[in-house]
Amino acid sequence: MGRHIVKEIFHRLKSDGRIGALGLSQMEAPCESMVEMACLMHDIGNPPFGHFGEAAINDWFRRRLDIASLEQDALGNDRCQVASLRLRAGDEDNNALRGRIRLDLCHFEGNAQAIRMVHSLLKLNLTYAQVGCILKYTRPAYWQGPAPAAFSYLMKKPGFYLAEEEYVQTLRRELSLGEFHRFPLTYIMEAADDISYCIADLEDAVEKKIFTVEQLYLFLQKEWGSVVKGDLWLC
């Protein structure tokens, strides 16, 4: 799906005569390869049972690291079960780091774990552009407070952990990405992911006999048949 979207984008840009002006001459094949790689790899950090697994991991950490005491600044009543991460009087600099680590651990997220997997754990030695393709969200896991309005969508989930923050900062410099910005090809990967899941959901609905193939055909024809002239719905 990702390769198809890239091909379609380049086809339209060529038809409009804009490839050269955008500096994309000879870039179709590299973009196809990077998007395909991102589509295959972006879920590498997902735990067993998907979002339910994420919730279970976060619940386990929250019950042991006492995030509530961080939110209430309860220095004298810190019930964190890890002694080295408890807040300590007169140690404000290290307390800030302890707080970030605890928030980090309590916000496990598959997309952030993917960055950790490819860089820190598996050490895949990918290019910055390749890793940039799977950096779907652009805030650290320890982030608190409201996100800038212009980036609220890109910051709705953690994108990376504290351990990978320095690497992500280097990636941004090398790719000339502003703070909280995405690498452009990430949008294509996300679109391919959304379309693929939608198709899979429709296949599941037919398999579970929620509706028949014939009904699905009629639903799709009703939704799009009169819009895409010459497409199969009008055959």
Biotite code that builds the C-alpha atoms (Angstrom):
import biotite.structure as struc

atoms = struc.array([
    struc.Atom([0.000, 0.000, 0.000], chain_id="A", res_id=1, res_name="MET", atom_name="CA", element="C"),
    struc.Atom([2.805, 2.434, 0.871], chain_id="A", res_id=2, res_name="GLY", atom_name="CA", element="C"),
    struc.Atom([4.564, 1.834, -2.444], chain_id="A", res_id=3, res_name="ARG", atom_name="CA", element="C"),
    struc.Atom([1.294, 2.387, -4.314], chain_id="A", res_id=4, res_name="HIS", atom_name="CA", element="C"),
    struc.Atom([0.726, 5.737, -2.598], chain_id="A", res_id=5, res_name="ILE", atom_name="CA", element="C"),
    struc.Atom([4.274, 6.876, -3.418], chain_id="A", res_id=6, res_name="VAL", atom_name="CA", element="C"),
    struc.Atom([3.815, 5.853, -7.061], chain_id="A", res_id=7, res_name="LYS", atom_name="CA", element="C"),
    struc.Atom([0.517, 7.743, -7.232], chain_id="A", res_id=8, res_name="GLU", atom_name="CA", element="C"),
    struc.Atom([2.033, 10.888, -5.708], chain_id="A", res_id=9, res_name="ILE", atom_name="CA", element="C"),
    struc.Atom([4.952, 10.869, -8.134], chain_id="A", res_id=10, res_name="PHE", atom_name="CA", element="C"),
    struc.Atom([2.648, 10.135, -11.068], chain_id="A", res_id=11, res_name="HIS", atom_name="CA", element="C"),
    struc.Atom([0.563, 13.196, -10.256], chain_id="A", res_id=12, res_name="ARG", atom_name="CA", element="C"),
    struc.Atom([3.607, 15.391, -9.694], chain_id="A", res_id=13, res_name="LEU", atom_name="CA", element="C"),
    struc.Atom([5.037, 14.303, -13.036], chain_id="A", res_id=14, res_name="LYS", atom_name="CA", element="C"),
    struc.Atom([1.719, 14.992, -14.741], chain_id="A", res_id=15, res_name="SER", atom_name="CA", element="C"),
    struc.Atom([1.703, 18.485, -13.230], chain_id="A", res_id=16, res_name="ASP", atom_name="CA", element="C"),
    struc.Atom([5.347, 19.075, -14.184], chain_id="A", res_id=17, res_name="GLY", atom_name="CA", element="C"),
    struc.Atom([6.365, 19.764, -10.595], chain_id="A", res_id=18, res_name="ARG", atom_name="CA", element="C"),
    struc.Atom([8.940, 17.020, -9.941], chain_id="A", res_id=19, res_name="ILE", atom_name="CA", element="C"),
    struc.Atom([11.964, 19.149, -10.804], chain_id="A", res_id=20, res_name="GLY", atom_name="CA", element="C"),
    struc.Atom([10.749, 22.246, -9.007], chain_id="A", res_id=21, res_name="ALA", atom_name="CA", element="C"),
    struc.Atom([10.302, 20.236, -5.819], chain_id="A", res_id=22, res_name="LEU", atom_name="CA", element="C"),
    struc.Atom([13.764, 18.682, -6.105], chain_id="A", res_id=23, res_name="GLY", atom_name="CA", element="C"),
    struc.Atom([12.359, 15.163, -6.417], chain_id="A", res_id=24, res_name="LEU", atom_name="CA", element="C"),
    struc.Atom([13.954, 14.080, -9.686], chain_id="A", res_id=25, res_name="SER", atom_name="CA", element="C"),
    struc.Atom([15.289, 10.506, -9.387], chain_id="A", res_id=26, res_name="GLN", atom_name="CA", element="C"),
    struc.Atom([13.751, 10.226, -5.908], chain_id="A", res_id=27, res_name="MET", atom_name="CA", element="C"),
    struc.Atom([10.797, 7.946, -6.632], chain_id="A", res_id=28, res_name="GLU", atom_name="CA", element="C"),
    struc.Atom([12.644, 4.657, -6.056], chain_id="A", res_id=29, res_name="ALA", atom_name="CA", element="C"),
    struc.Atom([14.363, 5.791, -2.826], chain_id="A", res_id=30, res_name="PRO", atom_name="CA", element="C"),
    struc.Atom([11.056, 7.119, -1.469], chain_id="A", res_id=31, res_name="CYS", atom_name="CA", element="C"),
    struc.Atom([9.305, 3.863, -2.366], chain_id="A", res_id=32, res_name="GLU", atom_name="CA", element="C"),
    struc.Atom([11.959, 1.832, -0.555], chain_id="A", res_id=33, res_name="SER", atom_name="CA", element="C"),
    struc.Atom([11.908, 3.974, 2.582], chain_id="A", res_id=34, res_name="MET", atom_name="CA", element="C"),
    struc.Atom([8.118, 4.010, 2.801], chain_id="A", res_id=35, res_name="VAL", atom_name="CA", element="C"),
    struc.Atom([7.963, 0.248, 2.253], chain_id="A", res_id=36, res_name="GLU", atom_name="CA", element="C"),
    struc.Atom([10.532, -0.256, 5.014], chain_id="A", res_id=37, res_name="MET", atom_name="CA", element="C"),
    struc.Atom([8.575, 2.023, 7.345], chain_id="A", res_id=38, res_name="ALA", atom_name="CA", element="C"),
    struc.Atom([5.314, 0.195, 6.637], chain_id="A", res_id=39, res_name="CYS", atom_name="CA", element="C"),
    struc.Atom([6.923, -3.148, 7.461], chain_id="A", res_id=40, res_name="LEU", atom_name="CA", element="C"),
    struc.Atom([8.752, -1.935, 10.567], chain_id="A", res_id=41, res_name="MET", atom_name="CA", element="C"),
    struc.Atom([6.650, 0.747, 12.266], chain_id="A", res_id=42, res_name="HIS", atom_name="CA", element="C"),
    struc.Atom([4.786, -1.701, 14.551], chain_id="A", res_id=43, res_name="ASP", atom_name="CA", element="C"),
    struc.Atom([7.975, -3.440, 15.704], chain_id="A", res_id=44, res_name="ILE", atom_name="CA", element="C"),
    struc.Atom([7.577, -1.952, 19.187], chain_id="A", res_id=45, res_name="GLY", atom_name="CA", element="C"),
    struc.Atom([4.023, -3.134, 19.805], chain_id="A", res_id=46, res_name="ASN", atom_name="CA", element="C"),
    struc.Atom([3.707, -5.487, 22.800], chain_id="A", res_id=47, res_name="PRO", atom_name="CA", element="C"),
    struc.Atom([1.617, -8.678, 22.859], chain_id="A", res_id=48, res_name="PRO", atom_name="CA", element="C"),
    struc.Atom([-2.115, -7.841, 22.807], chain_id="A", res_id=49, res_name="PHE", atom_name="CA", element="C"),
    struc.Atom([-1.473, -4.395, 21.298], chain_id="A", res_id=50, res_name="GLY", atom_name="CA", element="C"),
    struc.Atom([-3.085, -1.471, 23.141], chain_id="A", res_id=51, res_name="HIS", atom_name="CA", element="C"),
    struc.Atom([-4.277, -3.810, 25.909], chain_id="A", res_id=52, res_name="PHE", atom_name="CA", element="C"),
    struc.Atom([-0.651, -4.827, 26.412], chain_id="A", res_id=53, res_name="GLY", atom_name="CA", element="C"),
    struc.Atom([0.401, -1.179, 26.598], chain_id="A", res_id=54, res_name="GLU", atom_name="CA", element="C"),
    struc.Atom([-2.268, -0.514, 29.217], chain_id="A", res_id=55, res_name="ALA", atom_name="CA", element="C"),
    struc.Atom([-1.169, -3.523, 31.292], chain_id="A", res_id=56, res_name="ALA", atom_name="CA", element="C"),
    struc.Atom([2.490, -2.450, 31.234], chain_id="A", res_id=57, res_name="ILE", atom_name="CA", element="C"),
    struc.Atom([1.629, 1.126, 32.203], chain_id="A", res_id=58, res_name="ASN", atom_name="CA", element="C"),
    struc.Atom([-0.677, -0.024, 34.993], chain_id="A", res_id=59, res_name="ASP", atom_name="CA", element="C"),
    struc.Atom([2.093, -2.231, 36.415], chain_id="A", res_id=60, res_name="TRP", atom_name="CA", element="C"),
    struc.Atom([4.558, 0.664, 36.496], chain_id="A", res_id=61, res_name="PHE", atom_name="CA", element="C"),
    struc.Atom([2.049, 3.215, 37.788], chain_id="A", res_id=62, res_name="ARG", atom_name="CA", element="C"),
    struc.Atom([1.217, 1.066, 40.802], chain_id="A", res_id=63, res_name="ARG", atom_name="CA", element="C"),
    struc.Atom([4.910, 0.780, 41.691], chain_id="A", res_id=64, res_name="ARG", atom_name="CA", element="C"),
    struc.Atom([6.270, 4.210, 40.811], chain_id="A", res_id=65, res_name="LEU", atom_name="CA", element="C"),
    struc.Atom([3.540, 6.358, 42.419], chain_id="A", res_id=66, res_name="ASP", atom_name="CA", element="C"),
    struc.Atom([2.991, 8.894, 39.657], chain_id="A", res_id=67, res_name="ILE", atom_name="CA", element="C"),
    struc.Atom([0.398, 10.658, 41.831], chain_id="A", res_id=68, res_name="ALA", atom_name="CA", element="C"),
    struc.Atom([3.127, 11.912, 44.168], chain_id="A", res_id=69, res_name="SER", atom_name="CA", element="C"),
    struc.Atom([4.876, 13.562, 41.206], chain_id="A", res_id=70, res_name="LEU", atom_name="CA", element="C"),
    struc.Atom([1.694, 15.312, 40.154], chain_id="A", res_id=71, res_name="GLU", atom_name="CA", element="C"),
    struc.Atom([1.078, 16.531, 43.719], chain_id="A", res_id=72, res_name="GLN", atom_name="CA", element="C"),
    struc.Atom([4.749, 17.335, 44.387], chain_id="A", res_id=73, res_name="ASP", atom_name="CA", element="C"),
    struc.Atom([4.424, 15.214, 47.539], chain_id="A", res_id=74, res_name="ALA", atom_name="CA", element="C"),
    struc.Atom([8.095, 15.156, 48.513], chain_id="A", res_id=75, res_name="LEU", atom_name="CA", element="C"),
    struc.Atom([7.500, 13.817, 52.003], chain_id="A", res_id=76, res_name="GLY", atom_name="CA", element="C"),
    struc.Atom([4.957, 11.205, 50.975], chain_id="A", res_id=77, res_name="ASN", atom_name="CA", element="C"),
    struc.Atom([6.589, 9.550, 47.964], chain_id="A", res_id=78, res_name="ASP", atom_name="CA", element="C"),
    struc.Atom([5.483, 5.913, 47.811], chain_id="A", res_id=79, res_name="ARG", atom_name="CA", element="C"),
    struc.Atom([7.651, 4.935, 44.846], chain_id="A", res_id=80, res_name="CYS", atom_name="CA", element="C"),
    struc.Atom([8.784, 1.327, 45.387], chain_id="A", res_id=81, res_name="GLN", atom_name="CA", element="C"),
    struc.Atom([12.133, 1.912, 43.638], chain_id="A", res_id=82, res_name="VAL", atom_name="CA", element="C"),
    struc.Atom([14.345, 3.621, 46.219], chain_id="A", res_id=83, res_name="ALA", atom_name="CA", element="C"),
    struc.Atom([16.706, 5.219, 43.702], chain_id="A", res_id=84, res_name="SER", atom_name="CA", element="C"),
    struc.Atom([13.768, 6.946, 41.983], chain_id="A", res_id=85, res_name="LEU", atom_name="CA", element="C"),
    struc.Atom([12.183, 8.464, 45.102], chain_id="A", res_id=86, res_name="ARG", atom_name="CA", element="C"),
    struc.Atom([12.230, 12.247, 45.383], chain_id="A", res_id=87, res_name="LEU", atom_name="CA", element="C"),
    struc.Atom([14.728, 13.562, 47.928], chain_id="A", res_id=88, res_name="ARG", atom_name="CA", element="C"),
    struc.Atom([14.753, 16.847, 49.815], chain_id="A", res_id=89, res_name="ALA", atom_name="CA", element="C"),
    struc.Atom([17.448, 19.257, 48.671], chain_id="A", res_id=90, res_name="GLY", atom_name="CA", element="C"),
    struc.Atom([18.201, 17.307, 45.491], chain_id="A", res_id=91, res_name="ASP", atom_name="CA", element="C"),
    struc.Atom([16.074, 19.229, 43.000], chain_id="A", res_id=92, res_name="GLU", atom_name="CA", element="C"),
    struc.Atom([18.244, 18.620, 39.921], chain_id="A", res_id=93, res_name="ASP", atom_name="CA", element="C"),
    struc.Atom([18.259, 14.860, 40.354], chain_id="A", res_id=94, res_name="ASN", atom_name="CA", element="C"),
    struc.Atom([14.603, 14.920, 41.403], chain_id="A", res_id=95, res_name="ASN", atom_name="CA", element="C"),
    struc.Atom([13.744, 16.381, 38.003], chain_id="A", res_id=96, res_name="ALA", atom_name="CA", element="C"),
    struc.Atom([15.557, 13.475, 36.341], chain_id="A", res_id=97, res_name="LEU", atom_name="CA", element="C"),
    struc.Atom([13.904, 10.946, 38.658], chain_id="A", res_id=98, res_name="ARG", atom_name="CA", element="C"),
    struc.Atom([10.527, 12.396, 37.791], chain_id="A", res_id=99, res_name="GLY", atom_name="CA", element="C"),
    struc.Atom([11.203, 12.164, 34.073], chain_id="A", res_id=100, res_name="ARG", atom_name="CA", element="C"),
    struc.Atom([12.333, 8.555, 34.368], chain_id="A", res_id=101, res_name="ILE", atom_name="CA", element="C"),
    struc.Atom([9.213, 7.600, 36.319], chain_id="A", res_id=102, res_name="ARG", atom_name="CA", element="C"),
    struc.Atom([6.924, 9.370, 33.853], chain_id="A", res_id=103, res_name="LEU", atom_name="CA", element="C"),
    struc.Atom([8.823, 7.717, 31.008], chain_id="A", res_id=104, res_name="ASP", atom_name="CA", element="C"),
    struc.Atom([8.315, 4.232, 32.449], chain_id="A", res_id=105, res_name="LEU", atom_name="CA", element="C"),
    struc.Atom([4.627, 4.866, 33.094], chain_id="A", res_id=106, res_name="CYS", atom_name="CA", element="C"),
    struc.Atom([3.966, 5.895, 29.495], chain_id="A", res_id=107, res_name="HIS", atom_name="CA", element="C"),
    struc.Atom([5.001, 2.810, 27.554], chain_id="A", res_id=108, res_name="PHE", atom_name="CA", element="C"),
    struc.Atom([3.837, 3.180, 23.944], chain_id="A", res_id=109, res_name="GLU", atom_name="CA", element="C"),
    struc.Atom([4.441, 0.987, 20.910], chain_id="A", res_id=110, res_name="GLY", atom_name="CA", element="C"),
    struc.Atom([5.628, 3.812, 18.663], chain_id="A", res_id=111, res_name="ASN", atom_name="CA", element="C"),
    struc.Atom([8.206, 5.012, 21.187], chain_id="A", res_id=112, res_name="ALA", atom_name="CA", element="C"),
    struc.Atom([9.272, 1.422, 21.779], chain_id="A", res_id=113, res_name="GLN", atom_name="CA", element="C"),
    struc.Atom([9.846, 1.041, 18.026], chain_id="A", res_id=114, res_name="ALA", atom_name="CA", element="C"),
    struc.Atom([12.461, 3.814, 18.133], chain_id="A", res_id=115, res_name="ILE", atom_name="CA", element="C"),
    struc.Atom([14.052, 2.137, 21.148], chain_id="A", res_id=116, res_name="ARG", atom_name="CA", element="C"),
    struc.Atom([14.049, -1.245, 19.410], chain_id="A", res_id=117, res_name="MET", atom_name="CA", element="C"),
    struc.Atom([15.694, -0.175, 16.152], chain_id="A", res_id=118, res_name="VAL", atom_name="CA", element="C"),
    struc.Atom([18.251, 2.158, 17.757], chain_id="A", res_id=119, res_name="HIS", atom_name="CA", element="C"),
    struc.Atom([19.091, 1.012, 21.290], chain_id="A", res_id=120, res_name="SER", atom_name="CA", element="C"),
    struc.Atom([18.109, -2.653, 21.550], chain_id="A", res_id=121, res_name="LEU", atom_name="CA", element="C"),
    struc.Atom([18.540, -4.189, 18.092], chain_id="A", res_id=122, res_name="LEU", atom_name="CA", element="C"),
    struc.Atom([21.107, -1.606, 16.934], chain_id="A", res_id=123, res_name="LYS", atom_name="CA", element="C"),
    struc.Atom([20.001, -1.927, 13.317], chain_id="A", res_id=124, res_name="LEU", atom_name="CA", element="C"),
    struc.Atom([22.314, 0.903, 12.171], chain_id="A", res_id=125, res_name="ASN", atom_name="CA", element="C"),
    struc.Atom([19.606, 2.495, 10.037], chain_id="A", res_id=126, res_name="LEU", atom_name="CA", element="C"),
    struc.Atom([19.943, 5.887, 8.385], chain_id="A", res_id=127, res_name="THR", atom_name="CA", element="C"),
    struc.Atom([18.382, 8.916, 10.045], chain_id="A", res_id=128, res_name="TYR", atom_name="CA", element="C"),
    struc.Atom([15.844, 9.074, 7.218], chain_id="A", res_id=129, res_name="ALA", atom_name="CA", element="C"),
    struc.Atom([14.826, 5.452, 7.764], chain_id="A", res_id=130, res_name="GLN", atom_name="CA", element="C"),
    struc.Atom([14.275, 5.983, 11.481], chain_id="A", res_id=131, res_name="VAL", atom_name="CA", element="C"),
    struc.Atom([12.609, 9.320, 10.785], chain_id="A", res_id=132, res_name="GLY", atom_name="CA", element="C"),
    struc.Atom([10.016, 7.466, 8.710], chain_id="A", res_id=133, res_name="CYS", atom_name="CA", element="C"),
    struc.Atom([8.779, 5.568, 11.784], chain_id="A", res_id=134, res_name="ILE", atom_name="CA", element="C"),
    struc.Atom([8.945, 8.502, 14.235], chain_id="A", res_id=135, res_name="LEU", atom_name="CA", element="C"),
    struc.Atom([5.173, 8.840, 14.164], chain_id="A", res_id=136, res_name="LYS", atom_name="CA", element="C"),
    struc.Atom([4.724, 11.050, 17.237], chain_id="A", res_id=137, res_name="TYR", atom_name="CA", element="C"),
    struc.Atom([7.082, 13.840, 18.159], chain_id="A", res_id=138, res_name="THR", atom_name="CA", element="C"),
    struc.Atom([7.075, 14.293, 21.930], chain_id="A", res_id=139, res_name="ARG", atom_name="CA", element="C"),
    struc.Atom([9.008, 12.468, 24.654], chain_id="A", res_id=140, res_name="PRO", atom_name="CA", element="C"),
    struc.Atom([7.171, 10.013, 26.880], chain_id="A", res_id=141, res_name="ALA", atom_name="CA", element="C"),
    struc.Atom([7.776, 12.131, 29.990], chain_id="A", res_id=142, res_name="TYR", atom_name="CA", element="C"),
    struc.Atom([6.005, 15.160, 28.467], chain_id="A", res_id=143, res_name="TRP", atom_name="CA", element="C"),
    struc.Atom([3.449, 16.851, 30.716], chain_id="A", res_id=144, res_name="GLN", atom_name="CA", element="C"),
    struc.Atom([1.141, 19.750, 30.066], chain_id="A", res_id=145, res_name="GLY", atom_name="CA", element="C"),
    struc.Atom([-0.669, 20.909, 26.936], chain_id="A", res_id=146, res_name="PRO", atom_name="CA", element="C"),
    struc.Atom([0.885, 20.463, 23.517], chain_id="A", res_id=147, res_name="ALA", atom_name="CA", element="C"),
    struc.Atom([1.369, 23.436, 21.174], chain_id="A", res_id=148, res_name="PRO", atom_name="CA", element="C"),
    struc.Atom([-1.855, 23.786, 19.196], chain_id="A", res_id=149, res_name="ALA", atom_name="CA", element="C"),
    struc.Atom([-0.119, 23.431, 15.833], chain_id="A", res_id=150, res_name="ALA", atom_name="CA", element="C"),
    struc.Atom([1.338, 20.068, 16.873], chain_id="A", res_id=151, res_name="PHE", atom_name="CA", element="C"),
    struc.Atom([-1.429, 18.619, 19.041], chain_id="A", res_id=152, res_name="SER", atom_name="CA", element="C"),
    struc.Atom([-2.056, 15.705, 16.654], chain_id="A", res_id=153, res_name="TYR", atom_name="CA", element="C"),
    struc.Atom([1.645, 14.824, 16.421], chain_id="A", res_id=154, res_name="LEU", atom_name="CA", element="C"),
    struc.Atom([1.990, 14.943, 20.212], chain_id="A", res_id=155, res_name="MET", atom_name="CA", element="C"),
    struc.Atom([-1.093, 13.026, 21.298], chain_id="A", res_id=156, res_name="LYS", atom_name="CA", element="C"),
    struc.Atom([1.073, 9.993, 22.151], chain_id="A", res_id=157, res_name="LYS", atom_name="CA", element="C"),
    struc.Atom([4.696, 9.471, 23.207], chain_id="A", res_id=158, res_name="PRO", atom_name="CA", element="C"),
    struc.Atom([7.065, 9.254, 20.247], chain_id="A", res_id=159, res_name="GLY", atom_name="CA", element="C"),
    struc.Atom([10.299, 8.345, 22.016], chain_id="A", res_id=160, res_name="PHE", atom_name="CA", element="C"),
    struc.Atom([11.739, 7.692, 25.459], chain_id="A", res_id=161, res_name="TYR", atom_name="CA", element="C"),
    struc.Atom([14.215, 9.661, 27.533], chain_id="A", res_id=162, res_name="LEU", atom_name="CA", element="C"),
    struc.Atom([16.922, 7.109, 26.660], chain_id="A", res_id=163, res_name="ALA", atom_name="CA", element="C"),
    struc.Atom([16.586, 7.946, 22.946], chain_id="A", res_id=164, res_name="GLU", atom_name="CA", element="C"),
    struc.Atom([16.049, 11.698, 23.325], chain_id="A", res_id=165, res_name="GLU", atom_name="CA", element="C"),
    struc.Atom([19.631, 12.652, 22.445], chain_id="A", res_id=166, res_name="GLU", atom_name="CA", element="C"),
    struc.Atom([19.516, 10.407, 19.363], chain_id="A", res_id=167, res_name="TYR", atom_name="CA", element="C"),
    struc.Atom([16.221, 11.956, 18.243], chain_id="A", res_id=168, res_name="VAL", atom_name="CA", element="C"),
    struc.Atom([17.691, 15.436, 18.671], chain_id="A", res_id=169, res_name="GLN", atom_name="CA", element="C"),
    struc.Atom([20.599, 14.423, 16.420], chain_id="A", res_id=170, res_name="THR", atom_name="CA", element="C"),
    struc.Atom([18.151, 12.933, 13.919], chain_id="A", res_id=171, res_name="LEU", atom_name="CA", element="C"),
    struc.Atom([16.247, 16.211, 13.798], chain_id="A", res_id=172, res_name="ARG", atom_name="CA", element="C"),
    struc.Atom([19.407, 18.184, 13.142], chain_id="A", res_id=173, res_name="ARG", atom_name="CA", element="C"),
    struc.Atom([20.575, 15.839, 10.394], chain_id="A", res_id=174, res_name="GLU", atom_name="CA", element="C"),
    struc.Atom([17.169, 15.858, 8.674], chain_id="A", res_id=175, res_name="LEU", atom_name="CA", element="C"),
    struc.Atom([16.584, 19.594, 9.241], chain_id="A", res_id=176, res_name="SER", atom_name="CA", element="C"),
    struc.Atom([13.390, 18.878, 11.182], chain_id="A", res_id=177, res_name="LEU", atom_name="CA", element="C"),
    struc.Atom([11.991, 21.526, 13.467], chain_id="A", res_id=178, res_name="GLY", atom_name="CA", element="C"),
    struc.Atom([10.986, 20.660, 17.016], chain_id="A", res_id=179, res_name="GLU", atom_name="CA", element="C"),
    struc.Atom([7.834, 18.500, 17.075], chain_id="A", res_id=180, res_name="PHE", atom_name="CA", element="C"),
    struc.Atom([7.839, 18.199, 13.260], chain_id="A", res_id=181, res_name="HIS", atom_name="CA", element="C"),
    struc.Atom([7.516, 14.918, 11.381], chain_id="A", res_id=182, res_name="ARG", atom_name="CA", element="C"),
    struc.Atom([9.660, 13.570, 8.578], chain_id="A", res_id=183, res_name="PHE", atom_name="CA", element="C"),
    struc.Atom([7.511, 13.984, 5.410], chain_id="A", res_id=184, res_name="PRO", atom_name="CA", element="C"),
    struc.Atom([7.471, 10.294, 4.425], chain_id="A", res_id=185, res_name="LEU", atom_name="CA", element="C"),
    struc.Atom([5.963, 9.409, 7.811], chain_id="A", res_id=186, res_name="THR", atom_name="CA", element="C"),
    struc.Atom([2.647, 10.818, 6.601], chain_id="A", res_id=187, res_name="TYR", atom_name="CA", element="C"),
    struc.Atom([2.646, 8.361, 3.687], chain_id="A", res_id=188, res_name="ILE", atom_name="CA", element="C"),
    struc.Atom([3.409, 5.460, 6.026], chain_id="A", res_id=189, res_name="MET", atom_name="CA", element="C"),
    struc.Atom([0.561, 6.536, 8.307], chain_id="A", res_id=190, res_name="GLU", atom_name="CA", element="C"),
    struc.Atom([-1.872, 6.800, 5.388], chain_id="A", res_id=191, res_name="ALA", atom_name="CA", element="C"),
    struc.Atom([-0.897, 3.327, 4.167], chain_id="A", res_id=192, res_name="ALA", atom_name="CA", element="C"),
    struc.Atom([-1.344, 1.965, 7.696], chain_id="A", res_id=193, res_name="ASP", atom_name="CA", element="C"),
    struc.Atom([-4.817, 3.491, 8.067], chain_id="A", res_id=194, res_name="ASP", atom_name="CA", element="C"),
    struc.Atom([-5.955, 2.212, 4.662], chain_id="A", res_id=195, res_name="ILE", atom_name="CA", element="C"),
    struc.Atom([-4.585, -1.278, 5.317], chain_id="A", res_id=196, res_name="SER", atom_name="CA", element="C"),
    struc.Atom([-6.318, -1.547, 8.687], chain_id="A", res_id=197, res_name="TYR", atom_name="CA", element="C"),
    struc.Atom([-9.571, -0.330, 7.152], chain_id="A", res_id=198, res_name="CYS", atom_name="CA", element="C"),
    struc.Atom([-9.375, -2.994, 4.446], chain_id="A", res_id=199, res_name="ILE", atom_name="CA", element="C"),
    struc.Atom([-8.555, -5.641, 7.051], chain_id="A", res_id=200, res_name="ALA", atom_name="CA", element="C"),
    struc.Atom([-11.579, -4.558, 9.110], chain_id="A", res_id=201, res_name="ASP", atom_name="CA", element="C"),
    struc.Atom([-13.834, -4.930, 6.062], chain_id="A", res_id=202, res_name="LEU", atom_name="CA", element="C"),
    struc.Atom([-12.394, -8.373, 5.350], chain_id="A", res_id=203, res_name="GLU", atom_name="CA", element="C"),
    struc.Atom([-13.030, -9.374, 8.965], chain_id="A", res_id=204, res_name="ASP", atom_name="CA", element="C"),
    struc.Atom([-16.608, -8.100, 8.743], chain_id="A", res_id=205, res_name="ALA", atom_name="CA", element="C"),
    struc.Atom([-17.265, -10.306, 5.712], chain_id="A", res_id=206, res_name="VAL", atom_name="CA", element="C"),
    struc.Atom([-15.533, -13.295, 7.319], chain_id="A", res_id=207, res_name="GLU", atom_name="CA", element="C"),
    struc.Atom([-17.608, -12.873, 10.511], chain_id="A", res_id=208, res_name="LYS", atom_name="CA", element="C"),
    struc.Atom([-20.756, -12.592, 8.378], chain_id="A", res_id=209, res_name="LYS", atom_name="CA", element="C"),
    struc.Atom([-21.587, -9.096, 9.593], chain_id="A", res_id=210, res_name="ILE", atom_name="CA", element="C"),
    struc.Atom([-22.403, -8.420, 5.945], chain_id="A", res_id=211, res_name="PHE", atom_name="CA", element="C"),
    struc.Atom([-21.846, -10.231, 2.652], chain_id="A", res_id=212, res_name="THR", atom_name="CA", element="C"),
    struc.Atom([-19.437, -9.411, -0.150], chain_id="A", res_id=213, res_name="VAL", atom_name="CA", element="C"),
    struc.Atom([-22.417, -8.254, -2.216], chain_id="A", res_id=214, res_name="GLU", atom_name="CA", element="C"),
    struc.Atom([-23.543, -5.917, 0.566], chain_id="A", res_id=215, res_name="GLN", atom_name="CA", element="C"),
    struc.Atom([-20.007, -4.578, 0.931], chain_id="A", res_id=216, res_name="LEU", atom_name="CA", element="C"),
    struc.Atom([-19.930, -3.880, -2.806], chain_id="A", res_id=217, res_name="TYR", atom_name="CA", element="C"),
    struc.Atom([-23.176, -1.912, -2.531], chain_id="A", res_id=218, res_name="LEU", atom_name="CA", element="C"),
    struc.Atom([-21.947, 0.010, 0.530], chain_id="A", res_id=219, res_name="PHE", atom_name="CA", element="C"),
    struc.Atom([-18.768, 1.029, -1.281], chain_id="A", res_id=220, res_name="LEU", atom_name="CA", element="C"),
    struc.Atom([-20.635, 1.864, -4.460], chain_id="A", res_id=221, res_name="GLN", atom_name="CA", element="C"),
    struc.Atom([-23.029, 4.072, -2.510], chain_id="A", res_id=222, res_name="LYS", atom_name="CA", element="C"),
    struc.Atom([-20.156, 5.845, -0.767], chain_id="A", res_id=223, res_name="GLU", atom_name="CA", element="C"),
    struc.Atom([-17.778, 6.350, -3.688], chain_id="A", res_id=224, res_name="TRP", atom_name="CA", element="C"),
    struc.Atom([-19.330, 5.062, -6.893], chain_id="A", res_id=225, res_name="GLY", atom_name="CA", element="C"),
    struc.Atom([-20.612, 8.385, -8.134], chain_id="A", res_id=226, res_name="SER", atom_name="CA", element="C"),
    struc.Atom([-17.404, 10.217, -7.199], chain_id="A", res_id=227, res_name="VAL", atom_name="CA", element="C"),
    struc.Atom([-14.683, 8.274, -9.025], chain_id="A", res_id=228, res_name="VAL", atom_name="CA", element="C"),
    struc.Atom([-15.821, 8.402, -12.617], chain_id="A", res_id=229, res_name="LYS", atom_name="CA", element="C"),
    struc.Atom([-14.814, 5.366, -14.650], chain_id="A", res_id=230, res_name="GLY", atom_name="CA", element="C"),
    struc.Atom([-13.881, 3.282, -11.606], chain_id="A", res_id=231, res_name="ASP", atom_name="CA", element="C"),
    struc.Atom([-15.111, -0.279, -11.153], chain_id="A", res_id=232, res_name="LEU", atom_name="CA", element="C"),
    struc.Atom([-18.326, 0.840, -9.411], chain_id="A", res_id=233, res_name="TRP", atom_name="CA", element="C"),
    struc.Atom([-19.514, 2.318, -12.707], chain_id="A", res_id=234, res_name="LEU", atom_name="CA", element="C"),
    struc.Atom([-18.498, -0.613, -14.890], chain_id="A", res_id=235, res_name="CYS", atom_name="CA", element="C"),
])
